[in-house]
Amino acid sequence: MNLEVNIGGLKLKNPVMTASGTFGYGEEYAEFVDLNRLGAVVVKGLSLKPKEGNPPPRLVETASGMLNAIGLQNIGIERFIGEKLPFLRRFDTAVIVNFFGDSVDEYAEAAERLSATEGIHGLEMNISCPNKQAGWCIFGTDPKVTMRVVGAVRKKTALPLIVKLSPNVTDISLMARVAMEAGADAVSLINTITGMAIDIKTRRPRLANITGGLSGPAVKPIAVRMVYEVYRSLKIPIIGMGGIMNAGDAIEFLIAGASAVAVGTANFVNPRATTEIIDGIIDYMEKEGIGDIGSITGTVHAG
């Protein structure tokens, strides 16, 4: 059986990777997961300078999921390169760095710095961040801003470039096409969906930030639908994510149109979720007589 997939020129040994923000910088899970087995490790989102994030409380459990308002807390690119990347270089697994910025210039500078660093195999740019240059709109919800920021990053890197899309849009297929036209080699979707929870005794929001990002099984049907829609409108690879808890969930995303999947919230529930999902995919391929995992991408019988 062939589990290898190609994501915009980046060859992975299998289609299972970690979702940014749920797996730390890799080392935190190494006690539970053989990192050599993963298709890729996608590290926690990085910015040019360290970021403290939002005040607590920052996490709230919800029905079939959770809300988070971490605020993209991270150690910054330079500390990551000096302190965290050496550990990841020990493994025969692709390292994809998720990164973000508060402006187009910051995105471009971050991409340039990361691209000059040995041991980084791909970049995932998070465009669900506030944009100071556009009145604090969201990069990923304005097609013109998306075109500009992805284009700026594309000029600064020759690494495979994945654009992580926001689901908080009217037409995610449009945003995916814009990202592709601006130079993206692949897209990943979905990021979290904006939500809110209220304490009925105090009548105050449960998150200090008031709103947060909803993830987990609650968002999976929306994520599968969006992957299906994007696959039908463009043919660059898609990394599907959103509520993947087991191999069946992962395979559902592949059938909908994803070439690979990222496991997120499941890592908090079961630290070994990623490798168990890989085993489950292998078992599915054996039972179904599938020789190449890529052969099931986009094979949903709809209509």
N, C-alpha and C positions, 0 to 999 in steps of 0.2 A: 504493500500500500504506500502511496505517495501522499504525505501530509504537507509537503512544502507548498508555500504560497509566495507570490511576488507582489509586494505592495509598492508600486511606483518605483521599481528598480531595486527595492530592498528585499532580498530573499530571506524568508523566515522558514525555520525547520518545521513549523506547524502554525496553524492560524490562531493560536490562543496567546493573548498578551494581557498585561495588567492595565487597568484604567488609571490614568493619572490622578493622584490625590488619594488613592486607596491602598497603595502598596509602599508608601514612603519612598525611600531612595533605593529600595531593593534589599539592603542589608537587614532591615527590620524583620523581613519574612524568611531570611535564609535558613533559620533554624527549623522552619516548617516545610519549606518548598525547595526542591532542587532546582535552582535557577537555570541550570543547564537544559532542563526539559522545556522551558518556556519558549514560545516563538519570539517574544520580545519582552523586555522590561521597560515599561513607560514610567518614568520617574515623576515625582510630585512636581507641579508647575513651578518654574523658576523665573525670577525677574532679575534685572541687572543688579539691583541692590537688595539686601535682605528686607523682608516685609513681616511685620508683627501680626498682621491679620486683625480680625474683629474681636471685640471684647466678648467674654462668655455671658450667658450660655450660647454655645455655637452649634450644638447638635440636639435634635429632638426626634425621638422615635415616632413614627406614624403607622397607620394601618398599611402593612405590606411594604414598608419602606422607611425612609428617614429624611428629615430636612437638615441641611447643613448650611452654615454661614461662616465658614472658617475665615474667609477673607483672603484666600490665597497666601496664607502664611508660608514663608520659605526662607532658606538660608542664603539665597542669592547665588548667582552663577559662579563667582570666584571661589566661594567656599565649597560649592558642589564639586567643582573641578579638582580642588585641592584635597578635600576630605572624603568625598563619597565616590567619585568616579574610579579611583584606584581599586576599590573593592570590586566594582562591577567588571573591571577589565579582566578579572580572574576567570570569568565564565565565557563559555562559547555560546553566548546568547546576544542577540541584537539589543542595543541600548538606544531607546528613543527618548529624547528630552522634550518634555512639554514646557513651553515658555509663553510669556505674555509681557505686555508693556502698557503703560499709561498713555502712550502716544505712538504715532507711526515711526518716529525716529527711534524710540526705545525698542520697538519690535525689531527694527532693522539692525540696530547695534547688537542686540542680544543674539540674533541669528548669526551675525558675522563672528562674534566671539565664540559661540558654540561650534560653528563650522570649522574653526581653526584648531579644534581640540581633538586629539587622538582618542579613539575609543567611543566616540558618539557616531552612531550609524544612521540616524534619521532624526528629523525634527517634527514635533507636533505643535502647531501654534494655536493657542486658545484665543479665539476671537469673541469670547463672551465676557469681555472685560470693559470697564468704563473707559471712555475715550475723551481725554481732556481737550483735544483739538477739535472736537465736534460737539461741544456743549454737553459732555458726559453722556452722550448716546451710547449705545452698545455697538461695538465693532461688527458683530455678527448679525445685526438686524438691519443695517443700512447697506444696500448693494454698492453704492458709490464708495463708502468708507471701506467696505470689504475689498473691493477692487484695488483701492489705493494701498491698503496695508499689506495685502498678500503680494501685490506687485513689488512693493518695496523690499519685502523679505526675500522674494524670489531672486532679486538682483544681488543679494548678499550671501546666498548659499547655493552650493551645488549638491548638497545632501538631499535625499528624498524628503519632500516637504508635504506633510499631512496637515490639513486645516480642520480643526475641531469646530463643528457647527453648533450654533444655538438652536434649540427647538422652539424658542419663544418668538416665532415668526409666522407670518401668514402662509408663506410658500417656501418650504425648505429646499425644494428642488431648484428654485431660482437662485438661492444663496449658494447652493452647490455648484451650479453652472458658472456663477460669477467667480467663485474661488478657482475653479478649473481654468477659466479663461485668463485669470490673473497669474496662473503658473503653478497651481497646486498639483502634486503628483497623485494625491489621494485625499479623501475626506473621511473624518470620523464623526459618527453621530449615533446617539444624541448626547449632548451635555444635559445637565439637570434642568428640570422645569421649575420655574419660580412658584413657590408656594408659601403658605403661612399657617401658623398654629397659634391658638389663643388659650390661655389659662382661664377657665370660666369662673374661678374663685376670685382671682385678682383682676380679671378682665384686661390683662396685659398680654402682649405677644410673648410666646415662649422663647423666642430668639431675641437676643439683644439687638440684632440687626433688623428686627421686625419680620423681614422675609428671608427666605433661604432657598436652596436648591433641593428639589425633591428627587430622590433616586430610589433604586430598589425595584422589586417585582411590580409595584404599583404603576411604573411608567413603561413596562415592557411592551404592552400592546401598542402604545403610541410610538415607541422606538421602532418596532418591527414595521409598522405602517410607513414611517418616514424613510426607513432603509429601502423598502419596496418602491416608494415613489421616486427616490433619488436614483435608484438603479435603473428605472425605466427612462430617466431623462438624460443620463450621461454614463459614460463607460470607463471612467477612471475608477480604480479600486475604492471600495467602501470598507471601513472598519466599523462594525456594528456594536453598539453597547447600549445598556439600559435594562437593568433587572435580570441579567444573566446569572442564574443560580446553579445550573446544572448543564450537562451535555445536551439535553433536549432543547433547552433554551438557546444554546449556542448554535445548534444545527438549524433551528427555526430561523435565526438571523441569516445564516448562510443561504438557506433556501430562498429567503426573501430578496437576497441580492448582495449580501456582504461577502467579501473575500477573506476577511478575518474578523475576529471578535476581541473585545476587551472586557475583562471581568473586573467589576468595581466593588459595589456594596457587599457582594458575597464574601469578599476577603475578610470583612469584619466579623461575619458570622462563622465562617469556616476558613481558617488560614490556608488550608490545602485545597481550596476550591479550584484553583487553576489546573493543578495537575490531575485532579479527579475529573475535570471536564475533558482534558486531553485523553485520559483513559476511556472515558465514555464515548468520545468521538471515534476512537479506534474500534471500540466494541460495535458501534453502530455501523461503521464501514464494513467490518467483518460480516455482520449479520445481513447487511443489505447487498453484499458483493460489490462494494464500491472500491475501485482501484485508485482513484485520484480525488482528493477532497475538493479540488477546484471544479470538478464536474457537476457538483450540486449547486453551485452558486447561481442564484437567479432562476431556479427551476420550479418555482411555485406555479401550480396550475390554476390560474385565476381567469375564469371565464372560458 
